[in-house]
């Protein structure tokens, strides 16, 4: 007998067993005990026939039994017959939709950014004179008022220079008095010299007239006038002219002395002006030896100590003004509805539970890249559009901010109401 003939009875028995299982499943739970096959000793089923089933047939029978148990379970109820679940799902959906709509209606009214920080016009204090610092009267984080003395620089050298310049100014004033006296003396000499011109001028006139008369007589009556008389008249004219010229020269010399004395007076007065100017400049240096606060604010980054040598322009400390503002770098696409005067809610990262009030004060006319040290050259190479940011200045209206430890550079999240 072939292998196929041996396999035939086994397959037939397996088919019968499967059909019996199916009938038990259709018969219901009451028929399950009668469908079970009892096995007496020797492993033979009821009826005395040997059990020729294979292990795979037993596994298949077990699977069929599991399917029967699953089939015995009642089918799940449809959603239409579960109102509580439907109500819960409806409530969740309505709540989600309502929340989303409310969020959208609220969010569309505001523009916000996290690229914002507190700013202020920080005043950096530097001396205007050089010297050794004698006293420092303030400390870090101290509130100072206008004209309050911050530090005192040693004034020994400026004081000595000032006293020397004052003495020079006094000496120049004394010299001016002397020069003015010389002018008066020179003027008197001019008057005296002019008086000395009168007599020689008269003598010259008489001698000239005598010479003219003698020459006229000599032409009409040569015998009436001797040649010696004519020669004497010529000499008299020459002598009178010489005396007159000498007197005029003396007058010119006296006038020159007057001019020189007056020039000396002008020079001495200029020396007085120069000495006074230097004295005033030194007095300013003496005043600047006391470094004072120009505004009301808080001291920060104090680097000066007593005994330090400082020079003009060297930073000693900084003063942070009490009046601060916020610089917010919004995207250019966020500015469509933003206007000056719109209210702003400010929240500082260091104070997450405190809200401050403010308003939009101004817009910078230009994006940040326009003021960069190396601006972008978009006319060359490939271009990739990037949304730019524009600094917006926000004034802080809440006076209570002065009571909190906030200052320039601290991060802020502004929320501008644009609708």
Secondary structure as a PSIPRED ss2 file (coil, helix, strand):
# PSIPRED VFORMAT (PSIPRED V4.0)

   1 X C   1.000  0.000  0.000
   2 X C   1.000  0.000  0.000
   3 X H   0.000  1.000  0.000
   4 X H   0.000  1.000  0.000
   5 X H   0.000  1.000  0.000
   6 X H   0.000  1.000  0.000
   7 X H   0.000  1.000  0.000
   8 X H   0.000  1.000  0.000
   9 X H   0.000  1.000  0.000
  10 X H   0.000  1.000  0.000
  11 X H   0.000  1.000  0.000
  12 X H   0.000  1.000  0.000
  13 X H   0.000  1.000  0.000
  14 X H   0.000  1.000  0.000
  15 X H   0.000  1.000  0.000
  16 X H   0.000  1.000  0.000
  17 X H   0.000  1.000  0.000
  18 X H   0.000  1.000  0.000
  19 X H   0.000  1.000  0.000
  20 X H   0.000  1.000  0.000
  21 X H   0.000  1.000  0.000
  22 X H   0.000  1.000  0.000
  23 X H   0.000  1.000  0.000
  24 X H   0.000  1.000  0.000
  25 X H   0.000  1.000  0.000
  26 X H   0.000  1.000  0.000
  27 X H   0.000  1.000  0.000
  28 X C   1.000  0.000  0.000
  29 X H   0.000  1.000  0.000
  30 X H   0.000  1.000  0.000
  31 X H   0.000  1.000  0.000
  32 X H   0.000  1.000  0.000
  33 X H   0.000  1.000  0.000
  34 X H   0.000  1.000  0.000
  35 X H   0.000  1.000  0.000
  36 X C   1.000  0.000  0.000
  37 X C   1.000  0.000  0.000
  38 X C   1.000  0.000  0.000
  39 X E   0.000  0.000  1.000
  40 X C   1.000  0.000  0.000
  41 X C   1.000  0.000  0.000
  42 X C   1.000  0.000  0.000
  43 X C   1.000  0.000  0.000
  44 X E   0.000  0.000  1.000
  45 X E   0.000  0.000  1.000
  46 X C   1.000  0.000  0.000
  47 X C   1.000  0.000  0.000
  48 X C   1.000  0.000  0.000
  49 X C   1.000  0.000  0.000
  50 X E   0.000  0.000  1.000
  51 X C   1.000  0.000  0.000
  52 X C   1.000  0.000  0.000
  53 X C   1.000  0.000  0.000
  54 X C   1.000  0.000  0.000
  55 X H   0.000  1.000  0.000
  56 X H   0.000  1.000  0.000
  57 X H   0.000  1.000  0.000
  58 X H   0.000  1.000  0.000
  59 X H   0.000  1.000  0.000
  60 X H   0.000  1.000  0.000
  61 X H   0.000  1.000  0.000
  62 X H   0.000  1.000  0.000
  63 X H   0.000  1.000  0.000
  64 X H   0.000  1.000  0.000
  65 X H   0.000  1.000  0.000
  66 X H   0.000  1.000  0.000
  67 X H   0.000  1.000  0.000
  68 X H   0.000  1.000  0.000
  69 X H   0.000  1.000  0.000
  70 X H   0.000  1.000  0.000
  71 X H   0.000  1.000  0.000
  72 X H   0.000  1.000  0.000
  73 X C   1.000  0.000  0.000
  74 X C   1.000  0.000  0.000
  75 X C   1.000  0.000  0.000
  76 X C   1.000  0.000  0.000
  77 X C   1.000  0.000  0.000
  78 X C   1.000  0.000  0.000
  79 X H   0.000  1.000  0.000
  80 X H   0.000  1.000  0.000
  81 X H   0.000  1.000  0.000
  82 X C   1.000  0.000  0.000
  83 X H   0.000  1.000  0.000
  84 X H   0.000  1.000  0.000
  85 X H   0.000  1.000  0.000
  86 X H   0.000  1.000  0.000
  87 X H   0.000  1.000  0.000
  88 X H   0.000  1.000  0.000
  89 X H   0.000  1.000  0.000
  90 X H   0.000  1.000  0.000
  91 X H   0.000  1.000  0.000
  92 X H   0.000  1.000  0.000
  93 X H   0.000  1.000  0.000
  94 X H   0.000  1.000  0.000
  95 X H   0.000  1.000  0.000
  96 X H   0.000  1.000  0.000
  97 X H   0.000  1.000  0.000
  98 X H   0.000  1.000  0.000
  99 X H   0.000  1.000  0.000
 100 X H   0.000  1.000  0.000
 101 X H   0.000  1.000  0.000
 102 X H   0.000  1.000  0.000
 103 X H   0.000  1.000  0.000
 104 X H   0.000  1.000  0.000
 105 X H   0.000  1.000  0.000
 106 X H   0.000  1.000  0.000
 107 X H   0.000  1.000  0.000
 108 X C   1.000  0.000  0.000
 109 X C   1.000  0.000  0.000
 110 X E   0.000  0.000  1.000
 111 X E   0.000  0.000  1.000
 112 X E   0.000  0.000  1.000
 113 X E   0.000  0.000  1.000
 114 X C   1.000  0.000  0.000
 115 X C   1.000  0.000  0.000
 116 X E   0.000  0.000  1.000
 117 X E   0.000  0.000  1.000
 118 X E   0.000  0.000  1.000
 119 X E   0.000  0.000  1.000
 120 X C   1.000  0.000  0.000
 121 X C   1.000  0.000  0.000
 122 X C   1.000  0.000  0.000
 123 X E   0.000  0.000  1.000
 124 X E   0.000  0.000  1.000
 125 X E   0.000  0.000  1.000
 126 X E   0.000  0.000  1.000
 127 X C   1.000  0.000  0.000
 128 X C   1.000  0.000  0.000
 129 X C   1.000  0.000  0.000
 130 X C   1.000  0.000  0.000
 131 X E   0.000  0.000  1.000
 132 X E   0.000  0.000  1.000
 133 X E   0.000  0.000  1.000
 134 X E   0.000  0.000  1.000
 135 X E   0.000  0.000  1.000
 136 X E   0.000  0.000  1.000
 137 X C   1.000  0.000  0.000
 138 X C   1.000  0.000  0.000
 139 X C   1.000  0.000  0.000
 140 X C   1.000  0.000  0.000
 141 X C   1.000  0.000  0.000
 142 X C   1.000  0.000  0.000
 143 X E   0.000  0.000  1.000
 144 X E   0.000  0.000  1.000
 145 X C   1.000  0.000  0.000
 146 X C   1.000  0.000  0.000
 147 X C   1.000  0.000  0.000
 148 X C   1.000  0.000  0.000
 149 X E   0.000  0.000  1.000
 150 X E   0.000  0.000  1.000
 151 X E   0.000  0.000  1.000
 152 X E   0.000  0.000  1.000
 153 X E   0.000  0.000  1.000
 154 X C   1.000  0.000  0.000
 155 X C   1.000  0.000  0.000
 156 X H   0.000  1.000  0.000
 157 X H   0.000  1.000  0.000
 158 X H   0.000  1.000  0.000
 159 X H   0.000  1.000  0.000
 160 X H   0.000  1.000  0.000
 161 X H   0.000  1.000  0.000
 162 X H   0.000  1.000  0.000
 163 X H   0.000  1.000  0.000
 164 X H   0.000  1.000  0.000
 165 X H   0.000  1.000  0.000
 166 X H   0.000  1.000  0.000
 167 X H   0.000  1.000  0.000
 168 X H   0.000  1.000  0.000
 169 X H   0.000  1.000  0.000
 170 X H   0.000  1.000  0.000
 171 X H   0.000  1.000  0.000
 172 X H   0.000  1.000  0.000
 173 X H   0.000  1.000  0.000
 174 X H   0.000  1.000  0.000
 175 X H   0.000  1.000  0.000
 176 X H   0.000  1.000  0.000
 177 X H   0.000  1.000  0.000
 178 X H   0.000  1.000  0.000
 179 X H   0.000  1.000  0.000
 180 X H   0.000  1.000  0.000
 181 X H   0.000  1.000  0.000
 182 X H   0.000  1.000  0.000
 183 X H   0.000  1.000  0.000
 184 X H   0.000  1.000  0.000
 185 X H   0.000  1.000  0.000
 186 X H   0.000  1.000  0.000
 187 X H   0.000  1.000  0.000
 188 X H   0.000  1.000  0.000
 189 X H   0.000  1.000  0.000
 190 X H   0.000  1.000  0.000
 191 X H   0.000  1.000  0.000
 192 X H   0.000  1.000  0.000
 193 X H   0.000  1.000  0.000
 194 X H   0.000  1.000  0.000
 195 X H   0.000  1.000  0.000
 196 X H   0.000  1.000  0.000
 197 X H   0.000  1.000  0.000
 198 X H   0.000  1.000  0.000
 199 X H   0.000  1.000  0.000
 200 X H   0.000  1.000  0.000
 201 X H   0.000  1.000  0.000
 202 X H   0.000  1.000  0.000
 203 X H   0.000  1.000  0.000
 204 X H   0.000  1.000  0.000
 205 X H   0.000  1.000  0.000
 206 X H   0.000  1.000  0.000
 207 X H   0.000  1.000  0.000
 208 X H   0.000  1.000  0.000
 209 X H   0.000  1.000  0.000
 210 X H   0.000  1.000  0.000
 211 X H   0.000  1.000  0.000
 212 X H   0.000  1.000  0.000
 213 X H   0.000  1.000  0.000
 214 X H   0.000  1.000  0.000
 215 X H   0.000  1.000  0.000
 216 X H   0.000  1.000  0.000
 217 X H   0.000  1.000  0.000
 218 X H   0.000  1.000  0.000
 219 X H   0.000  1.000  0.000
 220 X H   0.000  1.000  0.000
 221 X C   1.000  0.000  0.000
 222 X H   0.000  1.000  0.000
 223 X H   0.000  1.000  0.000
 224 X H   0.000  1.000  0.000
 225 X C   1.000  0.000  0.000
 226 X C   1.000  0.000  0.000
 227 X H   0.000  1.000  0.000
 228 X H   0.000  1.000  0.000
 229 X H   0.000  1.000  0.000
 230 X H   0.000  1.000  0.000
 231 X H   0.000  1.000  0.000
 232 X H   0.000  1.000  0.000
 233 X H   0.000  1.000  0.000
 234 X H   0.000  1.000  0.000
 235 X H   0.000  1.000  0.000
 236 X H   0.000  1.000  0.000
 237 X H   0.000  1.000  0.000
 238 X H   0.000  1.000  0.000
 239 X H   0.000  1.000  0.000
 240 X H   0.000  1.000  0.000
 241 X H   0.000  1.000  0.000
 242 X H   0.000  1.000  0.000
 243 X H   0.000  1.000  0.000
 244 X H   0.000  1.000  0.000
 245 X H   0.000  1.000  0.000
 246 X H   0.000  1.000  0.000
 247 X H   0.000  1.000  0.000
 248 X H   0.000  1.000  0.000
 249 X H   0.000  1.000  0.000
 250 X H   0.000  1.000  0.000
 251 X H   0.000  1.000  0.000
 252 X H   0.000  1.000  0.000
 253 X H   0.000  1.000  0.000
 254 X H   0.000  1.000  0.000
 255 X H   0.000  1.000  0.000
 256 X H   0.000  1.000  0.000
 257 X H   0.000  1.000  0.000
 258 X H   0.000  1.000  0.000
 259 X H   0.000  1.000  0.000
 260 X H   0.000  1.000  0.000
 261 X H   0.000  1.000  0.000
 262 X H   0.000  1.000  0.000
 263 X H   0.000  1.000  0.000
 264 X H   0.000  1.000  0.000
 265 X H   0.000  1.000  0.000
 266 X H   0.000  1.000  0.000
 267 X H   0.000  1.000  0.000
 268 X H   0.000  1.000  0.000
 269 X H   0.000  1.000  0.000
 270 X H   0.000  1.000  0.000
 271 X H   0.000  1.000  0.000
 272 X H   0.000  1.000  0.000
 273 X H   0.000  1.000  0.000
 274 X H   0.000  1.000  0.000
 275 X H   0.000  1.000  0.000
 276 X H   0.000  1.000  0.000
 277 X H   0.000  1.000  0.000
 278 X H   0.000  1.000  0.000
 279 X H   0.000  1.000  0.000
 280 X H   0.000  1.000  0.000
 281 X H   0.000  1.000  0.000
 282 X H   0.000  1.000  0.000
 283 X H   0.000  1.000  0.000
 284 X H   0.000  1.000  0.000
 285 X H   0.000  1.000  0.000
 286 X H   0.000  1.000  0.000
 287 X H   0.000  1.000  0.000
 288 X H   0.000  1.000  0.000
 289 X C   1.000  0.000  0.000
 290 X E   0.000  0.000  1.000
 291 X E   0.000  0.000  1.000
 292 X E   0.000  0.000  1.000
 293 X C   1.000  0.000  0.000
 294 X C   1.000  0.000  0.000
 295 X C   1.000  0.000  0.000
 296 X C   1.000  0.000  0.000
 297 X E   0.000  0.000  1.000
 298 X E   0.000  0.000  1.000
 299 X E   0.000  0.000  1.000
 300 X E   0.000  0.000  1.000
 301 X C   1.000  0.000  0.000
 302 X C   1.000  0.000  0.000
 303 X C   1.000  0.000  0.000
 304 X C   1.000  0.000  0.000
 305 X C   1.000  0.000  0.000
 306 X C   1.000  0.000  0.000
 307 X C   1.000  0.000  0.000
 308 X C   1.000  0.000  0.000
 309 X E   0.000  0.000  1.000
 310 X E   0.000  0.000  1.000
 311 X C   1.000  0.000  0.000
 312 X C   1.000  0.000  0.000
 313 X C   1.000  0.000  0.000
 314 X C   1.000  0.000  0.000
 315 X E   0.000  0.000  1.000
 316 X E   0.000  0.000  1.000
 317 X E   0.000  0.000  1.000
 318 X E   0.000  0.000  1.000
 319 X E   0.000  0.000  1.000
 320 X E   0.000  0.000  1.000
 321 X E   0.000  0.000  1.000
 322 X C   1.000  0.000  0.000
 323 X C   1.000  0.000  0.000
 324 X C   1.000  0.000  0.000
 325 X E   0.000  0.000  1.000
 326 X E   0.000  0.000  1.000
 327 X E   0.000  0.000  1.000
 328 X E   0.000  0.000  1.000
 329 X E   0.000  0.000  1.000
 330 X E   0.000  0.000  1.000
 331 X E   0.000  0.000  1.000
 332 X H   0.000  1.000  0.000
 333 X H   0.000  1.000  0.000
 334 X H   0.000  1.000  0.000
 335 X C   1.000  0.000  0.000
 336 X C   1.000  0.000  0.000
 337 X C   1.000  0.000  0.000
 338 X C   1.000  0.000  0.000
 339 X C   1.000  0.000  0.000
 340 X C   1.000  0.000  0.000
 341 X C   1.000  0.000  0.000
 342 X C   1.000  0.000  0.000
 343 X E   0.000  0.000  1.000
 344 X E   0.000  0.000  1.000
 345 X E   0.000  0.000  1.000
 346 X E   0.000  0.000  1.000
 347 X E   0.000  0.000  1.000
 348 X E   0.000  0.000  1.000
 349 X H   0.000  1.000  0.000
 350 X H   0.000  1.000  0.000
 351 X H   0.000  1.000  0.000
 352 X C   1.000  0.000  0.000
 353 X C   1.000  0.000  0.000
 354 X C   1.000  0.000  0.000
 355 X C   1.000  0.000  0.000
 356 X E   0.000  0.000  1.000
 357 X E   0.000  0.000  1.000
 358 X E   0.000  0.000  1.000
 359 X E   0.000  0.000  1.000
 360 X E   0.000  0.000  1.000
 361 X E   0.000  0.000  1.000
 362 X E   0.000  0.000  1.000
 363 X E   0.000  0.000  1.000
 364 X C   1.000  0.000  0.000
 365 X C   1.000  0.000  0.000
 366 X C   1.000  0.000  0.000
 367 X C   1.000  0.000  0.000
 368 X H   0.000  1.000  0.000
 369 X H   0.000  1.000  0.000
 370 X H   0.000  1.000  0.000
 371 X H   0.000  1.000  0.000
 372 X C   1.000  0.000  0.000
 373 X C   1.000  0.000  0.000
 374 X C   1.000  0.000  0.000
 375 X C   1.000  0.000  0.000
 376 X C   1.000  0.000  0.000
 377 X C   1.000  0.000  0.000
 378 X C   1.000  0.000  0.000
 379 X C   1.000  0.000  0.000
 380 X C   1.000  0.000  0.000
 381 X C   1.000  0.000  0.000
 382 X C   1.000  0.000  0.000
 383 X C   1.000  0.000  0.000
 384 X C   1.000  0.000  0.000
 385 X C   1.000  0.000  0.000
 386 X C   1.000  0.000  0.000
 387 X C   1.000  0.000  0.000
 388 X C   1.000  0.000  0.000
 389 X E   0.000  0.000  1.000
 390 X E   0.000  0.000  1.000
 391 X E   0.000  0.000  1.000
 392 X E   0.000  0.000  1.000
 393 X E   0.000  0.000  1.000
 394 X E   0.000  0.000  1.000
 395 X E   0.000  0.000  1.000
 396 X E   0.000  0.000  1.000
 397 X C   1.000  0.000  0.000
 398 X C   1.000  0.000  0.000
 399 X H   0.000  1.000  0.000
 400 X H   0.000  1.000  0.000
 401 X H   0.000  1.000  0.000
 402 X H   0.000  1.000  0.000
 403 X H   0.000  1.000  0.000
 404 X C   1.000  0.000  0.000
 405 X C   1.000  0.000  0.000
 406 X C   1.000  0.000  0.000
 407 X C   1.000  0.000  0.000
 408 X C   1.000  0.000  0.000
 409 X C   1.000  0.000  0.000
 410 X C   1.000  0.000  0.000
 411 X E   0.000  0.000  1.000
 412 X E   0.000  0.000  1.000
 413 X E   0.000  0.000  1.000
 414 X E   0.000  0.000  1.000
 415 X E   0.000  0.000  1.000
 416 X E   0.000  0.000  1.000
 417 X E   0.000  0.000  1.000
 418 X C   1.000  0.000  0.000
 419 X C   1.000  0.000  0.000
